[in-house]
């Protein structure tokens, strides 16, 4: 096999064991993240079941195309991250750094578009806790926008964490602080996290925007 | 590879008291240098607070969990004193609510959930599976700091006046009407949830990836199996609680409305989300206890656990079914009759794997060579209390009966039997069983027996009258009650007094033994399992050379048979397979045994 220069950490005896344990740890963590958002999805489904017509009406107020553009941005960034892993595996650390930086940049673009979207909603009096004169058509719309804010807000927090991780990783790759065949797992694990953030959005988008 | 490893038998032979662990002639030179125990590996405070050694982190948890146990216990004592008279003249209504909330929050999240997994799981899982540490040692340390941070938040809540919602934070009381510090309390529980998730993650990965050669899934100690099942629940259920508490905080801070019917929300939704975590949480508390008792029973009976595979599988079954029964908390809350019927059925199903465990323990004890050691007495106490708690759980799972006793003291008694009677008995059993391993000193058998008996008697005197109280109609969470209930309440409070003494007792003589106890050999209880093959207390890196497991778990009979054979023990052991063992089981080998009681004293 290839000669992997790995800084073996304490409990492990073999590089392969450490790598597979790190990957498994990340997958277990992502499972817990899915359960975290699962609670929110349960809330949204219950809301829709209790008030089907009002929720559809409230969903119509969201900006389908802005959300669609954001989906596109996020999916593209996922591709960048996949390319970062691919180039990192080929030990091309400058290319990997470039791709992760590009993914981080797209994450920032996503957050910028999201902020713009929030600002439109706030101006129309539709964003709870921010809009000063609120103009909701009724309690259910208020509730829907609340759930929308919590769900997309929590997702945005995850995007922010992901952007910071990707940027830090790009910096470390560029400076050669991540020896590449050895610490490839750092790149893979960060990529997995970013993919999860992406997948959660792929579910949030239809549940909130397309549920009309 | 081969020269770096050794078999269990090598380790056993090397670590027997008569050969001596420090004896350089029996081991290779490498062992002699690595034999510094984890307790002596560093003496500074920094070496403890920045340690990544799972054993030291376990001790950190042991200390902090004990502190929270006494804070929660003090709140309980306050409640029991207040309930001595029907008028409730010690506490105000508000004060009583805050005291039982504090008791519930601290006991559930800061004692019962972390007690066994974070102390004994942390300490023993790597030792039991032949690993040097948990898979992510630094994450393990971080999770302790997160736990302490959550604890500090709780203390702040305590200082700033407390919460009056009960540990369940039911809406709309918590979201709209409560004037306590709900947001801060929810934050505390949210934070401590992260600690649970990280610990669960660490356990799952460790059990999957760090088992030593030969430690197959079919050879894992039952303690490890039950912790694996617990970890699955911790990882999958805790995030749901986190999001629920975040929603509660959002509801209070800026009127979210998800749980408010006036805004189109649904208060019942809160109960669904809450119990989706908190019912499995009951199994987080009791599954590790079941694992502990399996170990204690096998060691006490000096026999392999009867039906090993079924006992192991029942842990997983309890974990899975535990996710499907949350609705039995809401029979009278207004969910549909059909949902209630399904939840009632599923709740009864949990009794099957629980019953498997109890029957298999009984079968393990059958014709066992039993002596009345403290760990065995605690295990017996556990079985008694767990069976009473479990059977009353069946009563509560029945739809029609539940309507009668819902939210009465019957429920209080039921869950205290499971969670306190069960889990705390097992916790003390584990403390007595593994104390010589953790500290390297033996402790008093007589005092241990006394406290085991006192806990059992005190517990029953405290909580059995509450079954009657509840059946007669005394609602929970009331501190002004009808005078005819007073006799039973006084009995209960008297029992709580005995219980308080019985809980304080072990901490005094265990503490005493740290200095004055006789040194324990590597295996003072004569048990099997890899943790007993290393010196007590274990060296910093657990195993000088990683062990290789060649036989099934709990091979008590084989060991004694080979002790009878002269010389060829190791060779014969290495060849022993499961099939061979089955043939050997019928032979009378008990004469060769040493009575465990002798070794304890």
Interface residues (C-beta under 8 A of the other chain):
Chain A: X9 X10 X11 X12 X13 X17 X20 X21 X24 X25 X28 X29 X31 X32 X33 X35 X36 X37 X38 X39 X40 X42 X43 X46 X47 X50 X51 X54 X128 X129 X138 X139 X140 X142 X143 X146 X147 X150 X154
Chain B: X52 X126 X131 X132 X133 X134 X135 X136 X137 X139 X197 X200 X201 X202 X204 X205 X206 X208 X209 X210 X235 X236 X237 X238 X239 X240 X242 X243 X244 X246 X247 X250 X254 X255 X256 X257 X258 X262 X263 X264 X265 X266 X269 X272 X273 X546
